[in-house]
Amino acid sequence: MRHNLKQEYRSSMDAIRFSPEAQAAMAEKLAAHGKEQAMHHRTSGKILLTAAVLAALLATLTGAAVFTRWSTSTQTRYNPSEEIKQQAEKSGLSVMLEESKGSEEPNEVLSVTDQGITITAVQTIVDSFHAEIIFRIEGFDLPENKEPSVWPTVTIDGKQDFYVSQSGWFLDGTTDGRLEYTHYISFQETDGRYMGKEIVFSFHSIDYQSGQKAGMPEPQVEGNWELKWTLTGTSDSITVTPNAKIGDSNVILLDAEIGQKTIRARYQVDDYWEGWDELVELPQAVRGVRMKDGSEHRCGAGSSGFEDEENMIYFTQSDIYDAILDVSQVESLLFHKGWEKDAEGRPTIETFYEIPIR
């Protein structure tokens, strides 16, 4: 019997994590394929070529055991390297809920089907400041000219007063009739107190977004999808205390806590920042990081304000937009300096002041 090795290899790679049993099965198929090729090809050159290909595939399979599969949403947003994925899972920042389904928590419910629609909790990205929870929705018929809409009720440890803000979005496009929804939470308290507590998501309807600006969602399917599990995450971070002036301003960066997804910075300002009352970001707030390889990653303040108004100490808590950081590779913090302009005077490239973290 002949095996489509290329297809099986791709399918196994799509599963990403190889168990020892799966590796053994693939190795057995590869070996059988090698024997079959040897029967068909009598020339030593072809046999040696096949052996080389088999050896390469086997070596790849051996190393592939550490590959990790993430949700399409997080893979698309962050495009993390395999090393970053492993770091995020080792630190506890990322948890693939599907892989742990029913394995340890007897009371957890990670997938519910009602009205022919299944909602599954797929992945969490959680630190002391924020949580991203990714869900998969299957069985909901979405016309091409409509956008989906959901809004779950969320509790942690039975309480609803755990957040500063919540938001949610769907990944653009669908895959095989599946939708991916990300629910984002900015925590009220940032001391890690929500870790180890039960989090419950209750979805009561799946709707279409309104076709009118600021319009209410158009109800489609009502049901009861309640999912729950123990929330876990990481508080791993590094703290730096530059106590350094930011550019040519009188604002001083006192310290910064840099995590894989969040930067919390404190500043000494010389006067009351009136923009805070109008939700305008502090001009000297951290704008991103530069890594040791020269790459830049941007961030923006999700929350900010006076930590100590009497002593004029301001803080920003910023979410990194496009990456999950290897904090050991952060070289400097970036602060807005100005813009390079084109021949017509239009701003094109943002420039930065930099404060080294070491």
Residue pairs with C-beta under 8 A, 6 or more apart in sequence:
2 33
2 36
3 29
3 32
3 33
5 29
5 30
5 33
5 57
8 26
8 29
9 26
9 57
12 18
12 22
12 26
12 61
12 64
13 64
13 67
14 69
15 22
15 69
16 64
16 67
16 68
16 69
17 65
17 67
17 68
17 69
17 99
18 26
18 61
18 64
18 65
18 67
23 61
23 62
23 65
26 61
27 58
27 61
30 54
30 57
30 58
31 54
33 54
34 50
34 51
34 54
37 46
37 47
37 50
38 47
38 50
41 47
41 50
66 82
66 86
67 82
68 82
68 85
68 86
68 89
68 96
69 96
70 80
70 85
70 94
70 96
70 123
71 122
71 123
71 134
71 136
71 180
72 171
72 175
72 180
73 123
73 134
73 171
73 180
73 182
74 80
74 94
74 123
74 125
74 132
74 134
76 171
77 322
78 84
78 322
78 323
78 324
80 88
80 323
80 324
83 326
84 324
84 326
85 94
87 93
87 260
87 326
88 94
88 125
88 260
88 324
89 95
89 96
91 234
91 236
91 260
92 126
92 232
92 233
92 234
92 236
93 125
93 126
93 127
93 233
93 234
93 236
93 260
93 261
93 324
94 123
94 124
94 125
94 324
95 123
95 124
95 126
95 232
95 233
96 122
96 123
97 110
97 121
97 122
97 123
97 124
97 229
98 110
98 120
98 121
98 122
98 123
101 108
101 110
101 111
102 108
102 110
105 229
105 230
107 198
107 228
108 228
108 229
108 230
109 226
109 227
109 228
109 229
110 120
110 121
110 227
110 229
111 118
111 119
111 120
111 121
111 227
112 118
112 119
112 224
112 225
112 226
112 227
113 139
114 223
114 224
114 225
115 221
115 222
115 223
116 139
117 137
117 138
117 139
117 140
117 206
117 221
117 223
117 225
118 136
118 137
118 138
118 139
119 135
119 136
119 137
119 203
119 225
119 227
120 135
120 136
120 137
120 138
120 227
121 133
121 134
121 135
121 201
121 227
121 229
122 134
122 135
122 136
122 180
123 133
123 134
124 131
124 132
124 133
124 134
124 231
124 232
124 233
125 131
125 132
125 134
125 261
125 324
126 132
126 195
126 231
126 232
126 233
126 234
127 233
127 234
127 235
127 236
127 237
127 259
127 260
127 261
127 262
128 187
128 190
128 191
128 192
128 195
128 233
128 234
128 235
128 259
128 262
129 186
129 187
129 190
129 259
129 261
129 262
129 264
129 302
129 317
129 319
130 184
130 185
130 186
130 187
130 261
130 262
130 302
130 319
131 184
131 185
131 187
131 231
131 233
132 182
132 183
132 184
132 185
133 182
133 183
133 185
133 199
133 201
134 180
134 181
134 182
135 180
135 181
135 182
135 183
135 201
135 227
136 178
136 179
136 180
136 181
137 148
137 150
137 178
137 179
137 180
137 181
137 206
138 177
138 178
138 179
139 177
140 148
140 179
140 206
140 220
140 221
142 148
142 174
142 179
146 208
146 209
147 170
147 208
147 209
148 170
148 179
148 181
148 206
148 207
148 208
148 209
149 206
149 207
149 208
149 209
149 217
149 218
150 168
150 181
150 203
150 205
150 206
150 207
151 168
151 217
152 183
152 201
152 202
152 203
152 204
153 160
153 201
153 202
153 204
154 160
154 163
154 166
154 183
154 185
154 199
154 200
154 201
154 202
155 162
155 199
155 200
156 162
156 194
156 197
156 198
156 199
156 200
156 231
157 194
157 197
157 198
158 198
158 200
161 188
162 185
162 187
162 188
162 189
162 194
163 185
163 186
163 187
163 188
164 186
164 187
164 188
164 302
164 303
165 185
165 186
165 302
165 303
166 183
166 184
166 185
166 186
167 183
167 184
168 181
168 182
168 183
168 184
169 181
169 182
169 184
170 179
170 180
170 181
170 182
171 179
171 180
171 181
171 182
183 201
186 302
186 303
186 317
187 194
190 264
190 317
192 233
192 235
194 231
195 231
195 232
195 233
195 235
196 230
196 231
196 232
197 230
197 231
198 228
198 229
198 230
198 231
199 228
199 229
199 230
199 231
200 226
200 227
200 228
201 225
201 226
201 227
201 228
202 224
202 225
202 226
203 223
203 224
203 225
203 226
203 227
204 222
204 223
204 224
204 225
205 219
205 220
205 221
205 222
205 223
206 220
206 221
206 223
207 217
207 218
207 219
207 220
207 221
208 217
208 218
208 220
209 217
209 218
210 216
210 217
210 218
211 218
234 259
234 260
235 259
236 259
236 260
236 327
237 257
237 258
237 259
237 260
237 262
237 327
238 257
238 258
238 327
238 330
238 357
239 255
239 256
239 257
239 258
240 255
240 256
240 258
240 357
240 358
241 254
241 255
242 253
242 254
242 255
242 256
242 333
242 355
242 356
242 357
243 252
243 253
243 254
243 255
244 252
244 253
244 355
245 251
245 252
245 253
246 252
246 253
246 267
246 284
246 335
246 353
246 355
247 284
247 335
247 337
247 353
249 283
249 284
250 269
250 270
251 267
251 268
251 269
251 270
251 282
251 284
252 267
252 268
253 265
253 266
253 267
253 286
253 333
253 335
253 355
254 266
254 267
254 268
254 313
255 265
255 266
256 263
256 264
256 265
256 266
256 286
256 333
256 357
257 263
257 264
257 265
258 289
258 325
258 327
258 330
258 333
258 357
259 325
259 327
260 324
260 325
260 326
260 327
261 319
261 320
261 324
261 325
262 317
262 318
262 319
262 320
263 286
263 289
263 299
263 316
263 317
263 318
263 320
263 333
264 315
264 316
264 317
264 318
265 285
265 286
265 315
265 316
265 318
265 333
266 307
266 313
266 314
266 315
267 282
267 284
267 285
267 313
267 314
267 315
267 316
268 312
268 313
268 314
269 282
269 312
269 313
269 314
270 312
271 312
272 309
272 312
273 282
273 306
273 314
275 281
275 282
276 282
276 304
276 305
276 306
276 314
281 300
281 301
281 304
281 316
282 301
282 304
282 314
282 316
283 336
284 335
284 336
285 301
285 304
285 316
285 318
285 335
286 299
286 316
286 318
286 333
286 334
286 335
287 298
287 299
287 300
287 334
287 335
287 336
287 350
287 352
288 296
288 297
288 298
288 299
288 320
288 333
288 334
288 352
289 296
289 297
289 299
289 320
289 325
289 330
289 331
289 332
289 333
289 334
290 296
290 330
290 331
290 332
290 334
290 352
290 354
291 297
291 325
291 326
291 329
291 330
291 331
292 329
292 330
292 331
293 329
296 334
297 320
297 321
297 322
297 323
297 325
298 320
298 321
298 322
299 318
299 319
299 320
299 321
300 318
300 319
300 321
301 316
301 317
301 318
302 317
302 318
302 319
303 316
303 317
304 314
304 315
304 316
304 317
305 314
305 315
306 312
306 313
306 314
306 315
307 313
307 314
307 315
330 357
331 356
331 357
332 354
332 355
332 356
332 357
333 354
333 355
333 357
334 352
334 353
334 354
335 352
335 353
335 354
335 355
336 350
336 352
336 353
337 350
337 351
337 352
337 353
338 350
338 351
339 347
339 348
339 349
339 350
339 351
340 347
340 348
340 349
340 350
340 351
341 347
341 348
342 348
